[in-house]
Amino acid sequence: MEALNRMRSFLTDVRGELKRTTFPSKKEVQGTTAVVIVTVFLFAAYLYVVDTFLFHLVEWVFNRVG
């Protein structure tokens, strides 16, 4: 019975916390999603350039040495 009372108290607390929670608007979610997508593509492009440069550098070193 004690476990049931604790569960009920917990769920009551959760409901109270959810009432005080503010959720972002659709416009805010779209804005932050756009920022994340642009950032991911910028990092992908940067890593592609660095990877290609290092690949050619290592290839040049191996051709020069061996």
Summary of the structure (lengths in Angstrom):
residues: 66
radius of gyration: 26.5
end to end distance: 77.6
largest distance: 78.6
contacts: 115
relative contact order: 0.05
helix: 89%
strand: 0%
